[in-house]
Amino acid sequence: MFALAMVPFAATSVHAQSLRCIEEHLVSETRLDERPISYAMLDNGTLAVLHIDPDAVIRFYDTSHDTLELVGEYIPSSASYRNTIHAHGNDIYTCLPASDHPDSQDAIFVIDASDPSNPTLRTEISVEHNLNLADFEGNTAYFMNDDFLGPGDGFLYVYDITDPDKPIRRRRVNTGLRVPREHGFQVAGGLMHISTYDRISTYTIDEAGQTKWQHAYRFDVNAVWAMEAVGQMLYMGHDEKFEIYDFSDPANPTLRASDDRPSYGGIIIDGSTAYVLQNGIGVYDVSNPDAPHLTGHFSDYAGVNGVIPFNDRVLVTRDSGVSIFNQTVKDYQGPEPLTTLTGGEPHEMVIQDNTAYIANGSFRMTIYDLTDPMAPVFLDAVGEGYFSEDYRQIAADEDSIVTASDEGTIGIFTNIDPTQPDHVASISDFVSVTDMDIENNLLVVIGFVEGDSPGVTEGTLGIYDITEPANPIQRSMLPGFGDPQWIRLTDSSAITYDASSDFDTDHRGLVSFDITDPATPAYVKNISATSGGVSGFSFDQPCPIAFSGQYAYVGIGESISILSSSGPDTFEVLADVLTGYQPGSIHIQGELMIVEANGLYLYDISDPLNPVRVGMANRLEFPTNFEPKPQIVGDAVVALHRDIGFISYEMDTCITCSADLNHDHVLDFFDVSIFLAAYIAQSAEADLNNDGVYDFFDVSDFLVQFNSGCP
């Protein structure tokens, strides 16, 4: 099993649970370019995806295999779709707004995808509004426009689609309701539920499509974010709870159950299972509507916007593609984020000798014993008496711990007693500090200082000698930065990243400085601007970096570039590794590289130019603009999460074996068979050295790993 511990920073209790590595459930991942904005599953097992960048197209993918396979597409003849797509049977319904229609006419297009390799337009329904909400019951289709057009324009259209080639309009009515764009409209069991932000209005519907208002329930919340109706039951999510209501008596609905986990996205009911988007995907057993219980919780990449259960698979759709999981993912117990974290605002963490020091906002510096990384123990909170600002940054070496506040004050502590650091000095040269690093008793700070004019600040790099922590000596101050983001030290080099795109200086982008003489730091080169610079670099990318011996690993786009780093003037690209995700931060300890990207990916870099992904910790979304600083402590990976606390993973149990292709922890004929099939099909599963080529080296790697056995 794969164990997890989560520790809120103001508490001494430990929230622990058992879980397995999510890769045991993951079947495949498919990246979809050209901006997929809407997904729909047809009865024939075809996934329809609406793309709108650069041009609108509906693509159809076969889901009967382990990976999505493109089988067909439908391209508008002279306009672009800008709305959602909806499936009924094997037909796709989507509205084309008048602004895009060649005849300046709002219309619903009905596309026959019974043969997804050759989708055809069945008919075009002329309407008077841009109808981008839809639901179906039997052979009746219901369409509404959302609140984009403003109050009082919630028009409902009802069509008989018994013959989808000739839909018959039964009714059009102005409900007068402002309907949210997503999940605000549900029809089931002869009832129609319309969500209008803080209330739900319910109507009965007769066979002719006539509607009669029955009930409007106002919720004491900011917004109803999600609804799913099944028969007389309505599953509803808002920013406080996931709730189940019984509408057997539509005029007097009753609350059957309530779960104190907020829902910020969709709700999908599959038999007795509910999938709820709530800081990841919560999986509930709702077989007893009076007592639903959470059976699993997992997160995918950022941008998750839907779940589609189909046959024995669970498809998770997101802004950039689709992940396919086995149904066993329903029982996966991933870390369930706590809704609140009292007593602290953690910003950054360093670990020295099994002791964690956290820059914890108004709680200053909090200290934890990580002797058992699965059960961190709170030791102390220090810094209250030294200065009043919140702690935001922290750095450490063997002798000193350095903190920086939100107002730029730098505090220096000695850690002779690691559990009780002693404040010995302060530095007040900066008005704000962006980042710090320490190496060989040199403290290098990057941030902003007061400029020549009142109220004007200037990006500056400062170097301090802290050989005597109680007497820090300023060695130099180097101005000329526009928007400094971070700094890293390696040997005699300082590497900075400046995100400014319009600041006329060599310091912008990814830049190396020679600090052999700390009194005269010298600009060496803009790494991203040289002929051998990082491919695809642009100034708006964060470019996380980490060093290992003579190599630097830089995250660029959806890849990691490996650079030589034997000196400040030798940064040249040696290799690129495609990752399939955009690295948020990179950390290296020994021969293991940990990459954060809405989860923690583990790579073996014993061969520095050929990193091999050996496993991953759970795909937990980390907050934007927050670096979790994962580090290895004993046999665990410990990371920091602003909203949860510590997240500790037992490392060995999450590391996968590349030869165990069916993830049953046994190496046998079935793994060989899967590899051969993947190799012949040139599937990514067979590209074991991640070079994009399927050749002898992949076969050799497989045989070596197969013969070596798995841990």
KAFENFEN-V533576 format. One record per residue. N is the residue number from 0. PHI is phi in radians with two decimals (NA if undefined). PSI is psi in degrees with one decimal (* if undefined). Layout:
n = (N	N)
phi = (PHI	PHI)
psi = (PSI	PSI)
This chain:
n = (0	1	2	3	4	5	6	7	8	9	10	11	12	13	14	15	16	17	18	19	20	21	22	23	24	25	26	27	28	29	30	31	32	33	34	35	36	37	38	39	40	41	42	43	44	45	46	47	48	49	50	51	52	53	54	55	56	57	58	59	60	61	62	63	64	65	66	67	68	69	70	71	72	73	74	75	76	77	78	79	80	81	82	83	84	85	86	87	88	89	90	91	92	93	94	95	96	97	98	99	100	101	102	103	104	105	106	107	108	109	110	111	112	113	114	115	116	117	118	119	120	121	122	123	124	125	126	127	128	129	130	131	132	133	134	135	136	137	138	139	140	141	142	143	144	145	146	147	148	149	150	151	152	153	154	155	156	157	158	159	160	161	162	163	164	165	166	167	168	169	170	171	172	173	174	175	176	177	178	179	180	181	182	183	184	185	186	187	188	189	190	191	192	193	194	195	196	197	198	199	200	201	202	203	204	205	206	207	208	209	210	211	212	213	214	215	216	217	218	219	220	221	222	223	224	225	226	227	228	229	230	231	232	233	234	235	236	237	238	239	240	241	242	243	244	245	246	247	248	249	250	251	252	253	254	255	256	257	258	259	260	261	262	263	264	265	266	267	268	269	270	271	272	273	274	275	276	277	278	279	280	281	282	283	284	285	286	287	288	289	290	291	292	293	294	295	296	297	298	299	300	301	302	303	304	305	306	307	308	309	310	311	312	313	314	315	316	317	318	319	320	321	322	323	324	325	326	327	328	329	330	331	332	333	334	335	336	337	338	339	340	341	342	343	344	345	346	347	348	349	350	351	352	353	354	355	356	357	358	359	360	361	362	363	364	365	366	367	368	369	370	371	372	373	374	375	376	377	378	379	380	381	382	383	384	385	386	387	388	389	390	391	392	393	394	395	396	397	398	399	400	401	402	403	404	405	406	407	408	409	410	411	412	413	414	415	416	417	418	419	420	421	422	423	424	425	426	427	428	429	430	431	432	433	434	435	436	437	438	439	440	441	442	443	444	445	446	447	448	449	450	451	452	453	454	455	456	457	458	459	460	461	462	463	464	465	466	467	468	469	470	471	472	473	474	475	476	477	478	479	480	481	482	483	484	485	486	487	488	489	490	491	492	493	494	495	496	497	498	499	500	501	502	503	504	505	506	507	508	509	510	511	512	513	514	515	516	517	518	519	520	521	522	523	524	525	526	527	528	529	530	531	532	533	534	535	536	537	538	539	540	541	542	543	544	545	546	547	548	549	550	551	552	553	554	555	556	557	558	559	560	561	562	563	564	565	566	567	568	569	570	571	572	573	574	575	576	577	578	579	580	581	582	583	584	585	586	587	588	589	590	591	592	593	594	595	596	597	598	599	600	601	602	603	604	605	606	607	608	609	610	611	612	613	614	615	616	617	618	619	620	621	622	623	624	625	626	627	628	629	630	631	632	633	634	635	636	637	638	639	640	641	642	643	644	645	646	647	648	649	650	651	652	653	654	655	656	657	658	659	660	661	662	663	664	665	666	667	668	669	670	671	672	673	674	675	676	677	678	679	680	681	682	683	684	685	686	687	688	689	690	691	692	693	694	695	696	697	698	699	700	701	702	703	704	705	706	707	708	709	710)
phi = (NA	-2.09	-1.71	-2.40	-2.24	-2.23	-2.18	-1.12	-1.34	-1.82	-2.22	-1.83	-1.33	-2.05	-1.66	-2.16	-2.73	-1.66	-2.74	-1.83	-1.11	-1.16	-1.11	-1.12	-1.81	-1.32	-1.65	-2.87	-2.31	-2.20	-1.49	-2.02	-1.53	1.07	0.93	-1.21	-2.09	-2.68	-2.21	-2.68	-1.80	-1.56	-1.10	-1.46	1.46	-1.66	-1.65	-1.68	-2.28	-1.63	-1.91	-2.31	-2.39	-1.46	-2.11	-1.29	-2.75	-1.82	-1.85	-2.09	-2.12	-1.37	-1.87	-1.39	-1.87	-1.21	-2.13	-1.16	-2.17	-1.19	-2.08	-3.05	-2.69	-2.15	-1.99	-0.99	-1.25	-2.59	-2.64	-2.19	-1.39	-2.26	-2.13	-1.54	-2.00	-2.36	-1.87	-2.45	1.11	-1.97	-1.89	-1.93	-1.98	-2.65	-1.70	-1.84	-1.19	-1.01	-1.12	-1.87	-1.37	-1.06	-1.79	0.92	-2.26	-1.07	-2.67	-1.79	-1.67	-1.96	-1.97	-1.46	-2.06	-1.05	-1.93	-1.12	-1.36	-2.51	-1.15	-2.31	-1.37	-1.30	-2.82	-2.21	-1.75	-1.36	-2.32	-1.87	-2.50	-1.46	-1.71	-1.89	-1.97	-2.62	-2.68	-2.36	-2.49	1.08	-1.77	-2.02	-1.94	-2.12	-2.22	-2.46	-1.73	-1.48	-1.42	-1.02	-1.46	1.82	-1.05	1.44	-2.04	-1.46	-1.48	-1.91	-2.03	-2.11	-2.23	-1.51	-2.02	-0.94	-1.88	-1.12	-1.34	-2.40	-1.06	-2.01	-1.29	-1.74	-2.90	-2.40	-2.51	-1.58	-1.32	1.28	-1.83	-1.58	-1.88	-1.07	-1.15	-1.91	1.04	-1.78	-2.70	-2.41	-2.22	-2.95	1.05	1.30	-2.20	-2.14	-1.98	-2.11	-1.57	-2.19	1.15	-1.85	-2.63	-2.16	-1.77	-2.08	-2.21	-1.56	-2.26	-1.60	-1.11	-1.53	1.49	-1.28	-1.96	-2.38	-1.12	-2.09	-2.84	-2.25	-1.89	-1.71	-1.80	-1.44	-2.41	-1.23	-2.89	-1.49	-1.63	-2.69	-2.47	-2.55	-1.83	-2.36	1.05	-1.61	-1.73	-2.11	-1.73	-2.30	-2.23	-2.46	-1.37	-2.22	-2.60	-1.95	-2.28	-2.16	-2.07	-1.83	-1.91	-1.01	-1.89	-1.01	-1.40	-2.44	-1.14	-2.11	-1.37	-1.60	-2.80	-2.52	-2.12	-1.42	-2.24	-1.17	-2.07	-1.92	-2.48	-1.65	-2.22	-2.22	-1.84	-2.25	1.14	-1.73	-2.03	-2.01	-1.83	-2.17	-1.35	-2.70	0.89	2.07	-2.17	-1.56	-1.97	-2.07	-1.53	-2.01	-1.06	-1.94	-1.12	-1.49	-2.55	-1.17	-2.45	-1.28	-1.81	-2.82	-2.73	-2.54	-2.17	-1.92	-1.12	-1.04	1.56	-1.09	-2.25	-3.09	-2.30	-2.23	-1.28	-2.66	0.92	-1.75	-2.18	-2.19	-1.66	-1.89	-1.70	-2.55	-1.15	-2.17	2.83	-2.33	-1.91	-1.92	-2.03	-1.25	-1.07	-1.08	-1.11	-1.06	-1.74	-1.25	-1.71	-1.36	-1.15	-1.59	-1.02	-1.31	-1.29	-2.38	-2.37	-1.47	1.38	2.61	-2.43	-1.11	-2.04	-2.76	-2.40	-2.24	-2.19	-2.28	0.89	1.13	-2.09	-1.75	-2.02	-2.13	-1.31	-2.06	1.00	-1.21	-1.56	1.05	-1.93	-1.85	-2.19	-2.31	-1.53	-1.91	-0.93	-1.89	-1.13	-1.48	-2.51	-1.02	-2.04	-1.17	-1.92	-2.93	-2.25	-2.19	1.92	-1.03	-1.58	-1.63	-2.78	-1.55	-1.29	-1.28	-1.43	-2.11	-2.08	-2.67	-2.53	-2.73	-2.33	-1.14	-1.88	-2.40	-2.15	-2.13	-2.04	-2.36	-1.70	-1.22	-1.91	1.58	-1.29	-1.84	-1.92	-1.96	-2.14	-1.63	-2.13	-1.01	-1.84	-1.00	-1.47	-2.47	-1.02	-1.90	-1.25	-2.14	-2.85	-2.35	-2.19	-2.19	-1.42	-1.87	-1.65	-2.74	-1.99	-1.59	-2.83	-2.53	-2.63	-2.28	-2.75	0.92	1.16	-1.83	-1.74	-1.98	-2.10	-2.21	3.11	-2.21	-2.09	-1.10	-1.51	-1.25	-1.83	-1.02	1.39	-1.85	-2.00	-2.33	-1.14	-2.50	-1.88	-2.05	-2.11	-2.26	-1.59	-2.05	-0.96	-1.85	-0.96	-1.35	-2.37	-1.16	-2.03	-1.27	-1.68	-2.93	-2.32	-1.95	-1.47	1.84	-1.85	-1.67	-2.49	-1.14	-1.89	-2.72	-2.48	-2.33	-1.90	-2.62	0.91	-1.75	-2.04	-2.10	-1.92	-2.06	-2.24	-2.03	-1.47	-1.13	-1.79	-2.18	-1.59	-1.40	-2.75	-1.22	-1.39	-1.34	1.42	-1.66	-2.29	-1.90	-2.22	-1.59	-2.04	-0.95	-1.86	-1.04	-1.34	-2.39	-1.07	-2.11	-1.11	-1.90	-2.86	-1.55	-1.05	-1.37	-1.79	-1.41	-1.10	-1.75	-1.24	-1.09	-1.16	1.34	-1.22	-2.42	-1.18	-1.63	-1.69	-1.28	0.88	-1.11	-2.48	-2.58	-2.08	-2.53	1.03	-1.62	-2.24	-2.09	-1.97	-2.10	-1.47	-2.31	0.99	-1.83	-2.73	-2.14	-1.61	-1.84	-2.01	-1.24	-2.52	-1.32	-2.99	-1.11	-1.92	-2.07	-1.34	-2.32	-1.26	-1.88	-2.81	-2.22	-2.09	-1.29	-1.93	1.47	-2.65	-1.70	-1.06	-1.62	-2.75	-2.28	-2.40	-2.22	-2.41	1.08	-1.79	-2.08	-1.87	-1.96	-1.98	-1.68	-2.76	0.93	2.52	-2.14	-1.81	-1.92	-2.21	-1.53	-2.03	-1.05	-1.76	-0.98	-1.60	-2.35	-1.03	-2.09	-1.23	-1.91	2.92	-2.70	-1.49	-0.98	-1.35	-1.71	-1.24	-1.61	-1.02	-1.10	1.01	-2.40	-1.80	-1.30	0.85	-1.12	-2.49	-1.58	-2.25	1.10	-1.79	-2.26	-1.81	-1.96	-2.23	-1.96	-2.21	-1.05	-1.68	-2.01	2.23	-1.29	-2.20	-2.00	-2.00	-1.23	-1.21	-1.05	-1.31	-1.69	-1.23	-1.60	-1.91	-1.08	-1.44	-1.53	-1.33	-1.77	0.98	-1.79	1.16	-2.28	-1.67	-2.70	-0.97	-1.13	-1.18	-1.08	-1.09	-1.12	-1.11	-1.08	-1.11	-1.17	-1.14	-1.12	-1.42	0.93	-1.51	-1.01	-1.08	-1.64	-1.53	-1.23	-1.72	0.97	-1.80	1.35	-2.14	-1.84	-2.64	-0.97	-1.15	-1.17	-1.09	-1.09	-1.05	-1.10	-1.11	-1.07	-1.18	-1.13	-1.26	-1.34	1.42	-1.88	-1.12)
psi = (164.0	111.9	154.4	141.3	137.4	127.1	112.6	146.8	-16.8	12.3	158.8	-5.7	155.6	127.2	107.2	148.5	161.2	145.9	159.5	158.8	131.5	-18.6	-20.7	-23.6	-18.4	128.4	-50.0	166.1	136.4	120.8	132.2	119.6	-173.8	36.0	76.0	128.8	-13.6	141.7	149.1	139.5	128.1	161.4	-26.3	10.0	14.7	132.3	121.0	135.4	126.3	120.7	146.5	11.7	120.1	-27.3	154.6	136.7	141.8	118.7	149.1	129.4	135.4	127.5	12.4	-10.1	178.6	-25.3	153.5	137.8	120.8	125.6	-17.3	172.2	155.9	122.8	124.7	142.7	-37.6	19.2	178.2	139.3	140.5	14.2	-168.2	165.7	149.4	139.5	139.1	113.1	-121.8	22.5	148.2	131.7	131.1	145.7	136.3	115.9	156.2	-31.7	-22.0	-13.2	136.9	-24.3	15.1	44.4	124.8	136.9	149.7	123.6	134.5	117.1	123.9	115.6	27.3	-31.7	92.6	-15.9	-14.2	64.1	142.0	153.8	118.0	-53.9	168.0	121.9	118.2	129.4	175.3	3.4	162.2	99.0	97.0	8.9	138.6	150.8	161.3	146.6	115.0	-129.9	27.1	132.2	138.6	129.6	142.5	157.6	148.6	-173.3	12.0	-33.2	-5.3	173.1	145.5	5.8	30.7	76.5	134.9	129.0	135.0	127.7	141.5	118.9	31.6	-42.9	99.7	-16.4	-20.0	69.2	141.8	123.9	127.3	-28.8	147.0	129.1	142.9	108.9	-18.9	13.4	143.4	114.9	124.7	155.8	-42.9	133.4	28.7	12.0	117.1	139.3	128.3	147.2	31.7	15.4	149.2	126.7	127.8	122.4	129.2	69.2	-81.6	12.4	161.5	124.7	135.0	136.6	147.0	151.5	127.5	-179.7	-25.2	2.9	7.3	137.1	147.8	122.5	136.1	-40.3	142.5	119.8	124.1	130.4	142.1	55.8	169.6	-38.0	146.0	115.7	-23.5	144.8	148.7	123.4	132.3	111.1	-127.3	2.1	139.4	121.3	124.1	139.5	140.0	-170.4	10.6	-33.7	165.0	122.2	156.4	127.0	144.4	120.5	32.6	-37.1	96.8	-29.0	-14.1	68.9	149.6	140.6	119.9	-36.8	156.1	133.7	129.8	53.5	122.7	149.3	122.8	3.1	-129.8	164.9	130.3	126.2	127.4	93.3	-117.8	14.8	135.4	129.7	122.4	124.2	112.9	89.7	51.2	-154.9	114.5	134.8	122.6	142.3	115.0	25.4	-31.8	102.2	-13.9	-13.4	62.0	146.2	145.7	122.5	-21.2	165.3	125.0	157.9	146.6	-161.2	166.7	152.7	16.8	128.8	2.8	161.9	133.9	99.1	134.5	120.8	-123.1	20.5	161.2	115.9	127.3	116.7	146.6	-178.7	-18.9	3.5	-161.4	135.2	136.9	125.1	154.8	159.9	-20.2	-15.8	-18.8	-26.2	3.5	120.7	80.6	171.6	121.1	112.2	138.0	145.3	-31.4	158.4	99.0	149.4	47.7	157.7	77.8	135.3	-39.0	153.7	142.8	152.6	127.5	120.3	52.8	17.9	128.7	131.7	126.5	125.6	106.2	48.2	-130.6	-12.7	11.8	-123.2	120.1	146.9	135.6	142.7	121.2	28.5	-42.1	99.0	-16.7	-6.2	69.8	142.2	124.1	132.6	-49.7	164.6	123.2	162.1	-7.7	-35.6	-2.0	-44.6	158.2	-12.8	161.8	143.2	130.9	-38.5	157.1	142.9	160.2	153.4	-164.6	-27.1	-23.4	153.9	130.5	130.3	157.9	140.5	174.2	-10.9	14.1	-2.4	130.3	125.4	135.3	128.8	144.0	149.9	46.7	-44.1	103.3	-25.8	-12.4	73.7	144.5	120.6	125.6	-17.5	160.6	152.2	132.3	35.8	-21.2	150.5	-21.5	144.3	129.6	-42.2	162.0	156.9	154.1	135.2	132.7	44.0	14.9	124.4	119.8	126.2	137.7	134.9	-145.6	140.7	166.3	134.0	-171.3	-27.3	149.2	133.5	0.1	131.1	159.9	132.6	128.5	147.0	126.6	139.6	131.0	139.7	116.7	35.2	-41.2	99.3	-31.0	-10.6	68.5	139.1	122.8	122.6	-34.1	157.9	117.9	109.4	-175.9	19.0	144.6	-51.6	69.0	134.3	-48.3	169.0	143.0	141.6	139.8	117.6	-118.7	18.8	147.8	127.2	125.4	158.1	121.4	119.9	-1.2	131.3	-12.2	14.3	120.5	83.0	152.2	-11.3	-10.6	155.5	-151.7	114.0	141.8	144.0	143.6	118.7	30.2	-42.2	102.5	-21.2	-20.9	69.6	137.4	130.2	132.5	-57.1	152.3	107.0	-37.3	-11.1	-4.7	164.7	-27.6	23.8	175.0	123.3	138.3	11.1	138.8	153.2	-13.5	8.8	143.8	-24.9	63.4	148.0	147.9	155.1	145.4	105.2	-121.0	17.1	147.4	137.3	118.4	128.8	120.2	118.6	-129.1	49.2	167.8	120.5	136.0	121.9	149.5	143.9	45.0	-10.5	168.1	-17.3	14.9	21.9	103.6	144.3	128.3	-31.5	157.9	137.9	118.8	134.0	-29.5	3.0	164.9	113.4	134.5	-36.2	156.0	135.0	139.2	132.8	119.0	-127.5	19.6	127.7	131.7	121.9	126.9	127.0	76.5	47.5	179.4	119.2	136.3	131.2	139.9	119.7	31.7	-30.7	100.1	-31.8	-1.6	67.6	139.4	122.6	121.5	-6.8	-177.7	145.8	171.8	145.3	78.6	127.5	124.1	149.8	150.4	143.7	38.6	128.4	117.8	-14.2	57.5	139.2	154.6	126.8	111.1	-124.8	22.9	157.3	124.2	128.4	165.2	134.1	126.1	-34.4	-11.9	-50.4	-142.1	142.8	115.2	127.0	130.2	115.3	-46.9	-37.0	-13.8	-17.2	126.0	164.8	119.5	-25.5	-15.2	77.8	-19.2	6.5	36.4	7.4	19.1	131.6	118.1	-168.7	-35.0	-36.3	-40.5	-43.8	-43.2	-41.9	-45.1	-42.6	-41.8	-37.1	-45.0	-39.1	-3.4	48.3	149.6	-23.9	-26.4	-5.4	74.6	-24.6	7.2	37.6	3.6	5.3	139.2	106.3	-167.1	-35.7	-34.7	-42.1	-43.1	-44.9	-42.0	-46.0	-40.9	-47.2	-37.8	-44.0	-27.6	-21.5	171.8	152.4	*)
